[in-house]
Amino acid sequence: MDIKSQLIETGKYLKNNKLAWGTSGNLSARLDEGYMQITASGTIMEDLTEHDFVEINVESGKVIGTKRASKETPFHLGIYQNRPDINVVLHSSPLYTTLFSCSEERIPSNLFIETMYYLERIAYVDYHHPGTQQLADAITEKSKEANIIVMKNHGVVVFDTSFAEAKMRLETLELACEMLIKAKSAGIELNGLPQKVVMEFLEESKYKPRQRIEHVNK
């Protein structure tokens, strides 16, 4: 399946799994030879077609064609420039994750198997208006140390090596946030695993090799 088809399928997947809604959010994927495809401005996740994407040079930011790209293009470019290991960037505002973004609460990773693996590195940035250089600069800087960045009073951006891993990371995050909120509402106290156990899992378990950030452009 080509990149556009995978982006279209991902848009439908996010909408059908309540990980995106309306025109909020945008998607991109790295192409060979230094380019990326990103959703055009004003597109709706579940209605994406092959005509709803813009090709952009990752290093120069030069746009191919005349279609207007998502206003969040600058932070997609910053992530790809900083992280040569990253091939997919998903930005959305799912309900429970966005609820956390509107609070001072932090999202723990020591709850269950998938959270230990996929939520190991979460960073947080302050509120900046969408599409601004301030927001792009904040996310670009944090992308050197995380694979998930919660944007205060806005949503989240998740990035990974493949479509499958990026979707799994976002879905795990939203599930964890939902579980935390519902547990709090029900008066259930959750017991996270000790840090020693989390580290043993990351380094020694047979789940998946621990993801490391080893190819950051300074």
C-alpha contacts under 8 A as a table, 3 or more apart, distances in Angstrom:
res1	aa1	res2	aa2	distance
1	M	5	S	6.18
1	M	6	Q	6.51
2	D	5	S	5.40
2	D	6	Q	6.33
3	I	6	Q	5.07
3	I	7	L	6.19
3	I	29	A	7.05
3	I	31	L	7.62
3	I	37	Q	7.83
4	K	7	L	5.04
4	K	8	I	6.13
4	K	37	Q	7.55
4	K	50	E	6.12
4	K	53	F	7.65
5	S	8	I	5.07
5	S	9	E	6.10
5	S	50	E	7.31
6	Q	9	E	5.04
6	Q	10	T	6.00
6	Q	163	F	7.59
7	L	10	T	4.98
7	L	11	G	6.19
7	L	27	L	6.98
7	L	28	S	7.26
7	L	29	A	7.55
8	I	11	G	5.20
8	I	12	K	6.54
8	I	45	M	7.73
8	I	46	E	7.63
8	I	47	D	7.95
8	I	48	L	5.44
8	I	49	T	6.49
8	I	50	E	7.59
9	E	12	K	5.26
9	E	13	Y	6.16
10	T	13	Y	4.86
10	T	14	L	6.09
10	T	163	F	7.59
10	T	167	K	7.83
11	G	14	L	5.28
11	G	15	K	6.32
11	G	27	L	7.74
11	G	45	M	4.45
11	G	46	E	5.29
11	G	47	D	7.82
11	G	48	L	6.97
12	K	15	K	5.19
12	K	16	N	5.94
12	K	45	M	6.18
12	K	46	E	4.33
12	K	47	D	7.45
13	Y	16	N	5.17
13	Y	17	N	6.05
13	Y	46	E	7.85
14	L	17	N	5.29
14	L	18	K	6.11
14	L	19	L	4.64
14	L	20	A	5.33
14	L	45	M	7.53
14	L	46	E	7.93
14	L	167	K	7.93
15	K	18	K	5.13
15	K	19	L	5.76
15	K	20	A	4.93
15	K	21	W	5.96
15	K	45	M	6.53
15	K	46	E	5.93
16	N	19	L	7.58
16	N	46	E	7.95
17	N	20	A	7.85
18	K	21	W	7.05
18	K	94	P	6.56
18	K	95	L	7.90
19	L	92	S	6.95
19	L	93	S	7.08
19	L	94	P	4.66
19	L	95	L	7.62
19	L	170	L	7.76
19	L	171	E	7.24
19	L	174	E	7.53
20	A	24	S	6.98
20	A	25	G	6.99
20	A	45	M	7.29
20	A	92	S	5.48
20	A	93	S	5.93
20	A	94	P	5.40
21	W	24	S	6.07
21	W	25	G	7.96
21	W	44	I	7.96
21	W	45	M	7.23
21	W	92	S	7.97
21	W	93	S	7.51
21	W	94	P	7.51
22	G	44	I	5.76
22	G	45	M	6.98
23	T	42	G	6.05
23	T	43	T	5.89
23	T	44	I	4.70
23	T	45	M	6.74
24	S	44	I	7.75
24	S	92	S	6.25
24	S	93	S	6.72
25	G	45	M	7.91
25	G	90	L	7.65
25	G	91	H	4.90
25	G	92	S	4.13
25	G	93	S	6.64
26	N	38	I	7.37
26	N	39	T	5.86
26	N	45	M	7.72
26	N	70	S	6.93
26	N	72	E	7.69
26	N	90	L	6.36
26	N	91	H	5.26
26	N	92	S	6.66
27	L	38	I	5.75
27	L	39	T	5.72
27	L	88	V	7.77
27	L	89	V	5.90
27	L	90	L	4.81
27	L	91	H	6.22
28	S	36	M	6.69
28	S	37	Q	5.41
28	S	38	I	4.13
28	S	39	T	6.48
28	S	76	H	7.31
28	S	88	V	5.92
28	S	89	V	5.30
28	S	90	L	6.69
29	A	36	M	5.52
29	A	37	Q	5.49
29	A	38	I	6.70
29	A	87	N	5.50
29	A	88	V	4.43
29	A	89	V	6.32
30	R	34	G	7.53
30	R	35	Y	6.10
30	R	36	M	4.26
30	R	37	Q	6.51
30	R	80	Y	7.69
30	R	86	I	7.82
30	R	87	N	4.87
30	R	88	V	6.39
31	L	34	G	6.47
31	L	35	Y	5.06
31	L	36	M	5.00
31	L	37	Q	6.94
31	L	87	N	7.97
32	D	35	Y	6.36
34	G	57	N	6.02
34	G	58	V	5.69
34	G	59	E	7.23
35	Y	55	E	6.64
35	Y	56	I	5.49
35	Y	57	N	4.41
35	Y	58	V	5.20
36	M	55	E	5.63
36	M	56	I	5.44
36	M	57	N	6.51
36	M	58	V	6.35
37	Q	53	F	6.09
37	Q	54	V	5.51
37	Q	55	E	4.59
37	Q	56	I	6.52
38	I	53	F	5.36
38	I	54	V	5.37
38	I	55	E	6.57
38	I	56	I	7.79
38	I	69	A	6.82
38	I	70	S	7.16
38	I	73	T	7.51
39	T	43	T	6.82
39	T	52	D	5.86
39	T	53	F	4.48
39	T	54	V	6.27
39	T	69	A	6.36
39	T	70	S	6.01
40	A	43	T	6.02
40	A	52	D	5.37
40	A	53	F	5.04
40	A	54	V	5.89
40	A	67	K	6.99
40	A	68	R	5.80
40	A	69	A	4.17
40	A	70	S	4.96
41	S	68	R	5.88
41	S	69	A	5.09
41	S	70	S	4.11
41	S	71	K	6.57
42	G	70	S	7.31
43	T	47	D	7.59
43	T	48	L	6.76
43	T	52	D	6.75
44	I	47	D	5.43
44	I	48	L	6.26
45	M	48	L	5.80
48	L	51	H	7.90
48	L	52	D	6.01
49	T	52	D	5.50
50	E	53	F	6.68
53	F	69	A	7.37
54	V	63	V	7.25
54	V	64	I	6.98
54	V	65	G	7.51
54	V	67	K	6.45
54	V	68	R	7.26
54	V	69	A	5.74
55	E	63	V	6.15
55	E	64	I	5.42
55	E	65	G	7.72
56	I	61	G	5.87
56	I	62	K	5.58
56	I	63	V	4.53
56	I	64	I	5.86
57	N	60	S	5.64
57	N	61	G	5.05
57	N	62	K	5.26
57	N	63	V	6.62
57	N	64	I	7.89
58	V	61	G	5.57
58	V	62	K	7.88
58	V	77	L	5.66
58	V	80	Y	6.89
58	V	81	Q	6.72
59	E	77	L	7.58
59	E	81	Q	6.69
61	G	77	L	7.26
63	V	66	T	7.65
69	A	73	T	6.74
70	S	73	T	5.55
71	K	74	P	7.56
71	K	130	P	7.45
71	K	131	G	4.80
72	E	75	F	5.99
72	E	76	H	6.88
72	E	130	P	6.89
72	E	131	G	4.82
72	E	132	T	7.85
72	E	136	A	7.52
73	T	76	H	5.16
73	T	77	L	6.23
73	T	131	G	7.71
74	P	77	L	5.18
74	P	78	G	6.20
74	P	131	G	7.63
74	P	133	Q	7.23
74	P	136	A	5.56
75	F	78	G	4.83
75	F	79	I	6.17
75	F	135	L	7.43
75	F	136	A	4.25
75	F	137	D	7.09
75	F	139	I	6.21
75	F	140	T	5.92
76	H	79	I	5.28
76	H	80	Y	6.41
76	H	89	V	6.79
77	L	80	Y	5.26
77	L	81	Q	6.03
78	G	81	Q	5.07
78	G	82	N	6.10
78	G	136	A	7.15
78	G	137	D	7.71
78	G	139	I	7.71
78	G	140	T	4.82
79	I	82	N	5.21
79	I	83	R	5.83
79	I	86	I	7.76
79	I	139	I	7.62
79	I	140	T	5.47
79	I	143	S	5.89
80	Y	83	R	5.15
80	Y	84	P	6.08
80	Y	86	I	6.30
80	Y	87	N	7.52
81	Q	84	P	6.66
81	Q	217	N	7.05
82	N	140	T	7.22
82	N	143	S	7.07
82	N	144	K	6.47
82	N	216	V	5.43
82	N	217	N	4.72
82	N	218	K	7.02
83	R	86	I	5.58
83	R	143	S	7.47
83	R	144	K	7.04
83	R	215	H	6.26
83	R	216	V	5.11
83	R	217	N	6.44
84	P	87	N	7.86
84	P	215	H	6.30
84	P	216	V	7.00
84	P	217	N	7.71
85	D	160	D	7.76
85	D	161	T	6.15
85	D	215	H	6.56
86	I	89	V	7.77
86	I	159	F	6.50
86	I	160	D	5.16
86	I	161	T	4.72
86	I	162	S	7.71
87	N	159	F	7.57
87	N	160	D	6.22
87	N	161	T	4.93
87	N	162	S	5.93
87	N	163	F	7.99
88	V	159	F	5.58
88	V	160	D	5.57
88	V	161	T	6.26
88	V	162	S	5.88
88	V	163	F	6.07
88	V	166	A	6.76
89	V	157	V	7.04
89	V	158	V	5.87
89	V	159	F	4.36
89	V	160	D	6.80
89	V	166	A	7.38
90	L	157	V	5.65
90	L	158	V	5.22
90	L	159	F	6.17
90	L	166	A	7.21
91	H	155	G	7.52
91	H	156	V	5.78
91	H	157	V	4.26
91	H	158	V	6.37
92	S	155	G	5.96
92	S	156	V	5.81
92	S	157	V	6.62
93	S	97	T	7.05
93	S	98	T	5.58
93	S	154	H	6.82
93	S	155	G	4.26
93	S	156	V	6.15
94	P	97	T	5.70
94	P	98	T	5.85
94	P	155	G	7.08
94	P	174	E	6.95
95	L	98	T	5.30
95	L	99	L	6.13
95	L	174	E	7.87
96	Y	99	L	4.93
96	Y	100	F	6.43
96	Y	174	E	6.04
96	Y	177	C	5.43
96	Y	178	E	5.38
96	Y	181	I	7.67
97	T	100	F	5.16
97	T	101	S	6.30
97	T	155	G	6.78
97	T	156	V	7.32
97	T	173	L	7.10
97	T	174	E	5.50
97	T	177	C	5.71
97	T	178	E	7.71
98	T	101	S	4.77
98	T	102	C	6.39
98	T	153	N	6.90
98	T	154	H	6.49
98	T	155	G	4.83
98	T	156	V	7.29
99	L	102	C	5.26
99	L	103	S	6.95
100	F	103	S	5.26
100	F	104	E	7.41
100	F	105	E	6.26
100	F	106	R	7.56
100	F	107	I	7.92
100	F	177	C	7.21
101	S	104	E	7.45
101	S	105	E	7.93
101	S	150	V	6.20
101	S	151	M	6.26
101	S	152	K	4.78
101	S	153	N	5.20
101	S	154	H	6.67
101	S	155	G	6.31
101	S	156	V	7.99
102	C	152	K	5.96
102	C	153	N	4.51
102	C	154	H	7.57
103	S	152	K	7.89
103	S	153	N	7.88
107	I	176	A	7.94
107	I	177	C	7.15
108	P	111	L	6.99
108	P	119	L	7.68
109	S	112	F	7.69
109	S	115	T	4.94
109	S	116	M	4.91
109	S	117	Y	7.82
109	S	118	Y	7.99
109	S	119	L	5.21
109	S	120	E	5.81
110	N	115	T	6.49
110	N	116	M	5.38
110	N	192	G	5.14
110	N	193	L	5.21
110	N	194	P	7.35
110	N	195	Q	7.45
110	N	198	V	6.42
111	L	115	T	6.18
111	L	116	M	6.93
111	L	191	N	7.39
111	L	192	G	4.90
111	L	193	L	6.29
112	F	115	T	5.48
112	F	116	M	6.22
112	F	192	G	7.98
112	F	193	L	7.93
113	I	116	M	5.38
113	I	117	Y	6.59
114	E	117	Y	5.24
114	E	118	Y	5.85
114	E	119	L	7.73
114	E	172	T	6.64
115	T	118	Y	5.25
115	T	119	L	4.98
115	T	120	E	7.22
115	T	172	T	6.45
115	T	173	L	7.32
115	T	176	A	7.20
116	M	119	L	5.85
116	M	120	E	5.77
116	M	198	V	6.50
116	M	201	F	7.84
116	M	202	L	7.39
117	Y	120	E	5.81
117	Y	202	L	6.78
117	Y	210	R	7.28
118	Y	121	R	7.69
118	Y	168	M	7.93
118	Y	169	R	5.38
118	Y	172	T	7.01
118	Y	173	L	7.80
119	L	122	I	6.18
119	L	148	I	7.47
119	L	169	R	7.35
119	L	172	T	7.79
119	L	173	L	6.82
121	R	145	E	7.13
121	R	146	A	4.70
121	R	147	N	5.94
121	R	148	I	6.52
122	I	146	A	5.48
122	I	147	N	6.46
122	I	148	I	4.79
122	I	149	I	5.74
122	I	150	V	7.30
123	A	142	K	6.45
123	A	145	E	7.57
123	A	146	A	5.87
123	A	147	N	7.96
123	A	148	I	6.22
123	A	149	I	4.71
123	A	150	V	6.28
124	Y	142	K	7.88
124	Y	149	I	5.41
124	Y	150	V	4.79
124	Y	151	M	6.09
124	Y	152	K	7.20
125	V	138	A	6.40
125	V	139	I	6.99
125	V	142	K	7.88
125	V	149	I	7.07
125	V	150	V	6.40
125	V	151	M	5.22
125	V	152	K	6.11
126	D	151	M	6.39
126	D	152	K	5.15
127	Y	135	L	7.63
127	Y	151	M	6.41
127	Y	152	K	4.77
127	Y	153	N	6.24
127	Y	154	H	7.24
128	H	132	T	7.04
128	H	134	Q	6.39
128	H	135	L	5.23
129	H	132	T	5.84
129	H	135	L	6.89
130	P	135	L	6.93
131	G	135	L	6.99
131	G	136	A	7.42
132	T	135	L	5.41
132	T	136	A	6.45
133	Q	136	A	4.89
133	Q	137	D	5.93
134	Q	137	D	5.15
134	Q	138	A	6.20
135	L	138	A	5.19
135	L	139	I	6.23
136	A	139	I	5.32
136	A	140	T	5.92
137	D	140	T	5.09
137	D	141	E	6.17
138	A	141	E	5.37
138	A	142	K	6.34
139	I	142	K	5.11
139	I	143	S	5.98
139	I	149	I	7.13
140	T	143	S	5.23
140	T	144	K	7.35
141	E	144	K	5.99
142	K	145	E	5.69
142	K	146	A	6.39
142	K	149	I	7.30
143	S	146	A	5.31
143	S	147	N	6.67
143	S	149	I	7.55
144	K	213	I	7.63
144	K	216	V	6.05
145	E	213	I	7.12
146	A	149	I	6.86
147	N	158	V	5.88
147	N	159	F	5.48
147	N	160	D	6.71
148	I	156	V	7.15
148	I	157	V	5.95
148	I	158	V	4.62
148	I	159	F	6.68
149	I	156	V	5.72
149	I	157	V	5.34
149	I	158	V	6.53
150	V	155	G	6.13
150	V	156	V	4.49
150	V	157	V	6.61
151	M	154	H	5.34
151	M	155	G	5.25
151	M	156	V	5.45
151	M	157	V	7.61
152	K	155	G	6.91
158	V	166	A	6.49
158	V	169	R	7.22
158	V	170	L	6.40
159	F	166	A	5.74
160	D	163	F	7.43
160	D	165	E	6.14
160	D	166	A	4.98
161	T	165	E	6.76
161	T	166	A	7.23
162	S	165	E	5.37
162	S	166	A	6.14
163	F	166	A	5.18
163	F	167	K	6.11
164	A	167	K	5.35
164	A	168	M	6.18
165	E	168	M	5.02
165	E	169	R	6.02
166	A	169	R	5.11
166	A	170	L	6.27
167	K	170	L	5.21
167	K	171	E	6.03
168	M	171	E	5.08
168	M	172	T	5.97
169	R	172	T	5.21
169	R	173	L	6.23
170	L	173	L	5.12
170	L	174	E	6.27
171	E	174	E	5.20
171	E	175	L	6.09
172	T	175	L	5.12
172	T	176	A	6.09
173	L	176	A	5.21
173	L	177	C	6.23
174	E	177	C	5.13
174	E	178	E	6.13
175	L	178	E	5.09
175	L	179	M	6.08
176	A	179	M	5.05
176	A	180	L	6.13
177	C	180	L	5.14
177	C	181	I	6.20
178	E	181	I	5.24
178	E	182	K	6.05
179	M	182	K	5.22
179	M	183	A	5.93
180	L	183	A	5.20
180	L	184	K	6.18
180	L	190	L	7.98
181	I	184	K	5.14
181	I	185	S	6.20
182	K	185	S	5.00
182	K	186	A	6.08
183	A	186	A	5.11
183	A	187	G	6.03
183	A	188	I	4.85
183	A	189	E	6.79
183	A	190	L	7.27
184	K	187	G	5.07
184	K	188	I	5.95
184	K	189	E	7.16
185	S	188	I	7.68
193	L	197	V	6.39
193	L	198	V	6.63
194	P	197	V	5.39
194	P	198	V	6.45
195	Q	198	V	4.95
195	Q	199	M	6.16
196	K	199	M	5.24
196	K	200	E	6.23
197	V	200	E	5.03
197	V	201	F	6.14
198	V	201	F	5.10
198	V	202	L	6.24
199	M	202	L	5.05
199	M	203	E	6.05
200	E	203	E	5.27
200	E	204	E	5.41
200	E	205	S	6.96
201	F	204	E	5.46
201	F	205	S	4.82
202	L	205	S	6.34
202	L	209	P	7.44
202	L	210	R	5.41
203	E	209	P	7.48
203	E	210	R	6.26
205	S	208	K	7.36
206	K	209	P	7.37
213	I	216	V	6.74
